[in-house]
Amino acid sequence: MKVSDSSSSTSSLGNTSLRGFSGLASGLDRDALIEQLTLNTSNKIATIKQNITKQEWRQEAYNSITGKMLDMEDNYLSYSGKTSIVSNDLYRKSVITANGNSSSASLLKATGSSAVLEYVSIKGVSQLASSAYYTSQSFEVDGKNASKSTKLADLGFTDDKLSGMTINGTSFSVTSESTVSDLVNAINSSDAGVKATFIESTGSFMFFDKDTGESSNVELNEEAQNMFGGELTAGKDTIMYVSYGGSDPVAVKSSSSTVNVDGLKITASGVFGDIQTDSDGKVTSFDASASVSFTASANVDKATERVKNFIEEYNKLVEEVNTAVTTRPNKDYTPLTEEQEDEMTETEIEKWNKKAKDGIIYNDTEIRDFSDTLHSMMTSILGSGISYSDLKNIGITISDDFADGGQLQFDEEKFRAAMETDSETVEKVMCGSDDSKGFGNVINAKFTPYATRYATRNGNSYGRLIEVAGSDKLTLTAKKNQIYNQIESYNEEVKKWESKLKTEEDRYIKQFSNLEKLINSMNSQANYLASLSA
């Protein structure tokens, strides 16, 4: 595909009403002549616009790189990141498993501190926490159980009774014309702290305390008790029998289904253990075969997936930067002018621009410096106190091919094995210790001078790359960067040269118009003289 000289441009004459009209008297193509006379100025404008396009492409290239860096900082290299690789908890033995008789162990789930696992076992659970609830008498209307659509008046609830009744000290805005369903909804939407329901099969109301445990309660005042009848069933605590270091089990109570044993939170979903106690509550016998103990392990799958994903994202960044500093620009491909684009299809323009963008930041000092930093990243990691053998043993090494730009290699099987057998070393390598900063922290520290979301950590700078091009992820930098300032300067130049072009065109139009008038006058005189001689 052949493209005309990139210095060509379209004259502003294209927007005048005179375009296409030749000098009728002179026979000259006025517009074509003016375009030639103003070509130097038009070319100057086209060149500046090409420079603007180059700066915009540079900015896109920078933003692509810094965007990846900021995403890694947010997601992987921040302690609060959802997929953080620098959080110690990721590598610690946080997955707690209940062991023992399957029918017993399946009823217990544990989370929290693993410090007490070695000396704590559960011998049984005699009851689960439940809430206090009040069951009313059965209500009938015409010999049939009342329904949710029954009016309260049909239950004998007068306006006076309804206005005087309270549950847990709360009154409700209903009348005798309200339905059973209206009363249930009024109770549930109030702050009485109870859950109301109506059982149509028995014609009874039930009111449940929203809390569980022995201290839960549903308190009806005298008016309400007279209206509803029925009785209160007390709430219960969970009772779990815990043995410490093989000692006799003791009862530990909780108002919920979860019992806290020195930071180990054990949740029961059923009873087991056949616990027998005396009148003082002391355990006299229990089924030893139902005993449940706990062990902790690291979440190998979770840690492996996170580190693997991080290294993949890191290598994508390295590849992009390495390509940027090793791809030379093709001087045959420059930004297209408007006139050139008018001669091409969308597909042709897209292909051209792709080639023209190649090498757009090849000579940029900041990008080359960052590339050098990535090349030497492994040296920095080892210089932080992490031993090469530890790093290799958990499956992280650097590519042997220098042309890769410093990409990391990840052996998933080695990492998994290390997590299963020595997660403490993995944690030390990834997060650091008294003797080292840690793998993730070193990378973050090397990224920060070039791009960071936290300017306060970097001398009030968002990083050298962002100072050059800003970042579409940091709104404050949109107009505070070198490329933006350069583009603004170019835009001012365009305005200046476009004004100059218009002045030139207007001058030439006036001159050609005067020429036309002069020729017309001369033609008139010649015609007059010719008529006299005739």
N, C-alpha and C positions, 0 to 999 in steps of 0.2 A: 504494500500500500504506500503510495506516494503522498506526502504531505507537503504543501507549499511552504516556502521560507517562513520560519517561526517569527520573524521580525515583522511580518505584514500585519496590518490592522485595518479595521473598518473606520472610515472617516465619519465624523458627526454629520456630514452632509446627507447621510442616509436618512436622517430624521427631518430634513427640510422639504418644503413643498416644491422646491426647484429641481430636485433630483431627477435626472434623465432628460432635461431640456437642454438642447444645444443652443449655441448662439444662432438665432435665426438669420441674422444679418451677416455675421462673421463666418458661419459654418463651423464654428469650433465646438467641441464637446467640453463645455465649461466645467461640469462636475469632475470629469476625469482629469482635467488640467489642475483643478484646485486640489484634488486628492494627491496628485504628484507633487504639487508645490508645498503641501503640508505634510508630506510623507515622513520627514525627520521627526516632527513633533508627534505624529500618530505612532510611529515606531517606539518613541520614548515611552509613551503611555502603555503600549503593549508590553514592553520590557518590564516596566514597573509592576504591571498586573501579573506577569509571569513570576516575578519575585515574590509577590504576595502569595500566590499559589504554592510556591516552594516553601514559604514559611508555614503555611497552613499544613502542608504535608509533613514538615518537620515536627510540628506540634502534635499531629496525629501519631507519629512514630514514638515521640516521647511519652505521650499519654498512654499508649498501649503498654509500654514498658513499666511506667510508674503505676499504672492501674494494677498490673499483676503484683507489683511489690506491695502496694497498699492492701490488696486483697489477702496476700499472705500474712502481712502484719496483723490484719484484723482477725483472720480466721485461724491461723496456725501459730503465730509468734507472740500472741497476746495471752496472758494468763486467763483472761475472761473470754477468749474466743471459743465459739461453740465447738470447734474442732482443734483446739489448742494442742500442740505437741510439747509445750513447755510447762504444762500443769503436772505436778508431781502425782496427783491422784490418778492420772491416766495409767501409770505404770505400777501403782501399788496394789496390794492384794485386797481389793475392795469387793470382789465377788465372793459372798459367803454361802456355803453349801451346808444344808442339814444332812447329817449322816445317821444311819441306824435303821431300825425296822421301817420298811418302806411305808407301811400304813400310818406310822407315827411321824416319820420325817416329812411326809408329804403335807402334813398339817401345819408345818412351821416354816416361816420365811424370816430371814435375818438380814439386817443392814447395819451400817454404822461401824463403830470401832471394832477392830479385830484383835485388840490387845488382850481381851479376856477369853478368847476362844479356847486356849489351852486348858483352862481350869473350870469352865462352865459347861454343865450339861443339864438337859431338861428331862425330868422324870415323869412328868405328866401335866395335863391341863384338866382340871375338874369342872370348870364352867367358863363360858364366854360372856363377855360384857353384853348387856342388853339394856334397853331404855325402859323407864317406868311408863306404864300406859294405863289409861282409864277406859273401861268397857261399860257402855250404858246398858240399860234394860232394853228389851225388844219392844219396838213400837208397831202397833197394828192399826189399820184403818179399814173398817168394814170387814173385819175378819181376815184380812191379808196383811202381810208385812208391808210396812211403809216403803216408799221408793224415794229416789233422789228428787223426783218432781213433786213429792207431797208437800203441801203447804204446812208451815209450822203450826198454824192455827188448828189443823187437823190432829196434831200431836198434843194439843192442849197447851201450847206455848202462847201465852197472851203477850201483848205489847209490854205490859208492866213487868212480867217475868223476864222477858228478853232484855229489857233495858237494865234490869237489876242483876243479871247473871254476869260472872266474870270467870275466866280461866287464867290462872297464873297472874291474877290482878288486872287482866285486860278485859274491857268490855267491847261489844261488837255492834255495828250499825245494821241491824236487821229488824224486821217487824213480823207480826203474825202472818202477814200476806207473803212474806218471803218463803222460798222453798228450802227443803233440806240441803240441796246443792248450794243455794245462796249462803246458808250458814257455814257450811264446810269451807267454801271459798273465802268467806270473811275471816274465819279463824286462821286459815293458811296464809292469808295476805297480811295478817297482823303481826305485831312484835311479841306475841304471847309465848313464842318459843316452842310451840307444839305443832305436830302434823296431824290434821284431822282427816278422817275418812268415814264413809258410811257403807256398811255391809248390807246390801239389799237382801241377801239370802237369809239373814237373821234379823233384819230390821233394826240393827244396832249401830250407834255411833262409837268410834274408837278415837282416842286422843293420845298420841305418842309424844313423849318429850324428845326434842331433837338431839339432846345429849344422851349418852349412855353412862352406865355405872350406878353404883349404889346411891349416889347423891342426886341422881336424876329424879324428877318429880313432876306430876301433873296435879295442880291444886285447883279444885273447883270450889267456889264459895258456896254457902248454904243454899242460896237460891238455885244455883246450877245443879247442885247435888239433888235437890228436890225435883228438879225438872227431868234430869237424865237418869236418876237412880243408878244402879250398877255398882261397880267396885274398882278400886285401884290395885294394880299389880306392880310391886316394887321393882326397881331396876337392879341389875346385878353387875358386879365387877368381874373381869377376867381373873381367874386364880390359876397361876402357873407355879409349878413346884420345881425350884431351881437347886441344883447341887453345885457347891463351890469346892473344887479340888477333891471330889470324892466324898465330901461330907454328907450327912443326912440332908435330904431335900427340905427346903423351907418354902412356905407359901409367899409368893410375890403377887400383889394385886395391882390391877390397873383399871381405870374407868373405861378404857377403850380395849380393842382387841390386841393392842401392842403393849408389850411390857418392856421397860427399859432396864437392862441389867448392866450397870456400869458402862453406859455408852453403847452397848450392843442392843439394838432394837429388834425384839423378836415378836412377830405377829402370828397369832394362832387363828386357824380357820375351823378347828374342831376340837373335841375333847378326846383324851386317851390316857392310858396309864394305870387305870384301876387303883387310884390312890385311896388309902384308908387312913383315917385320922381319929384321934381320941377326942374327948370333950373339949380339950384345950386347943385343938387344931393341930396338934403335933402328929407328924406322919408316923403311922405304926407299921404300914407295909405298902409296897408298890410293886408293879410289874417291871422288873429290871430289863426284860427283853424289849420294852417299849421305849427305853432311854434314847434320847437324841443328843448328839454332840455336833460340833460345827468345825469346819475348816474353811480357810480363805485362800483364794487364788486371784491372780491378776486377770483382767479381761483381755486375753490374748488377741482375740479377733478385733476388738475395738482399737487397741493400740496399734496393731499391725496395719489395719486399714488406714488409720490417720497418718502414720508416718509414711506409708507407701504413697498416699495421695499427695502429701506435702512434697515429697521428693519428685513426683511426677510434675507438679506445678512449678517447682524450682527449676527443673530441667527445661521446661518450656520457656521460662524466662531466660535461662542461659543460652538456649538455642536462638532465641529472638535477638538477644544482644550480640551474640557471636556473628549472626548473619548480618546485622547492621554494620559491624566494623570490618567485615571481610568482603562485603559486596560493593564493588566500585560502581559509581554512577556511569550510565551510558550517555555520553555527550550527544548522541544522535537523538535522544528522547528528552525533550524539554516540555514544560507545560504548554498545552495547546492554547492558541488565541481563539477568540470568539469566531473569527472568520474561518479558521481551520476546523473548528467543531461543526460549523454549519455545513461543511463538505463531507462529514463523516456520519456513520450510523452510531447508535448508542453502544453497540457491541464493539465497534472499532475504537470508540473513545475510551471505553472501559479497558480494553487490552493495551491501548497506548499509555494510559495513565498508570497502569500497573507496572509497565516497564520504566516509565519516567520516575516512579517513586523509588525504584530500586536504588540503593546507595544514597538515599536522601540525607542520611545522617552519618555517612561514611567518615567524614573528616571532623566530626564534632568531638571536641576535646573531652567534654563531660562524659559522653558515652564511652569513649575509649578508656577513660580512667575507671569507669564502672566495670567495663569488661576486664580490665586488669585485676580489679578487686575480686571478681568472680573466679578468674583463673587461679588466684592465690587463696581462695576460700579454705581449702583443706589445710593449707599451711597455717592459716589463722586459727582454725579449729584445734589443730594439734598444739599450736603455741599457747592455747588457753589453759592447758593442763590436762586435756583429754589424751589418753594414750592411744596410739595407733592400734595396738592389739585389741583393746577394749572396743574400739570403733569397728574394727574388722570382725570381731567376734559377734557383734550384734547385727552384722550384715550390711554396714555402710562403708563404702570405699569410693574412690574417685576414678573416673574413666582414665584408662591408659592412653587414650588418643588425645593428644594436645589440641587437635583440630576441633574437638568437641566443645571447647571453650570453658571447661571446668565442670562438666556435668557429673552428677553423683550417680553411683550405682547402688542398687538396693537388692539384697538377697533376702527374699521374704521368708524362706525356710529357716535361715540362720536367725533372723529376727524372732520368729515364732519360738524357736528352740530356746533362745536366750530369755524370752519372756516367761516361758514355762519353767525354766530351771534356775534362772538368776535375774529376776525382775529388778532386784536392787541395783545391779550394775547397769541395767538399761536405764533406770531412772537417773542414776548418777551421770551417765553419758549424755542423756537428752536434756536434763534439767540443771545439771551442775551440782557442785558440792562445795565444801570449804576450799578445795584445791583447784576447782575449775568452774568456768562460767556455764558450761553446758552447750551442746550442739546447737540447739535452737536459739539460745541467747547470743551466741557468737554471730550467727547469720543475721539476726535482727540488728545487732550492733553495727555490722558492716553495711546493712541496708540504710540505716538511719541517716547518715550524712548525705545520701542521694535522694531518698524519698521517705517521708514519714507523715503520719497523721498528727503527730504530737510535736509541734514546733518548740514547745517549752523544753523538750529534752535535747534539742539540737540548736541551742543558741538562738531561739526564736526564728528558726528557719525551717521550712517544710522540706528542705533538701535541695541539693545543687541541681538535680534534674528538674524539679518542680519550679525552681527559680528561673530556669531557662524557658519552660513551656507551660507552667501551671499544671493543673490537674482537673479533669472533669469530675473527680470525686471530692474535690475541695473547693467549694464555691468561692471562698475568699481569695483564691489564687487566680480566678478567671481573668482579672484585669491587672494582676500584679505579677507579671513575668516578662522576660526579655522579648520573647517572640511577639507577644501582644503589642508591646511598645514599638517594635520594628514594623509590624503590620500597620499600626496607626500612623507611623511616620510615612510609610509608603502611600497610605490613603490620602494623606495631605499632599504628597507629591502628585498623585493622580489628579486631585482637584486643581492644583496649580497648573499642570500641563494641559488639562482639559479646558481650563479657562483660556490659556494661551492659544490652544487650537481653535477655539471658537472665535477669538479675536482675529486670528489669521484668516480663517474662512470668511468671516464677515468682511474683512478688508478686501480679499480677493473677489468676493461676490460683487462688492461695490465697484471695484476696478473693472471687472468684466461688464457690469451693467453700463458703466460710463462708456466703455468701448463700443458696446452695442448701440448706445445712443449716438455716438459720434459716427459710426458706420452708417446708421440709418439716416443721419443728417446728410452725410456725404452722398449717399445713394439718392436721396431726395433731390439734392442739388444737381447731380448728374442727370437724373431723369428730366429735371426742368430744362437744363441746357439742351438735352437731346430733343426735347419737344420743340424748342425754339428753332433749332437747326432744321427740323422737319418742316 
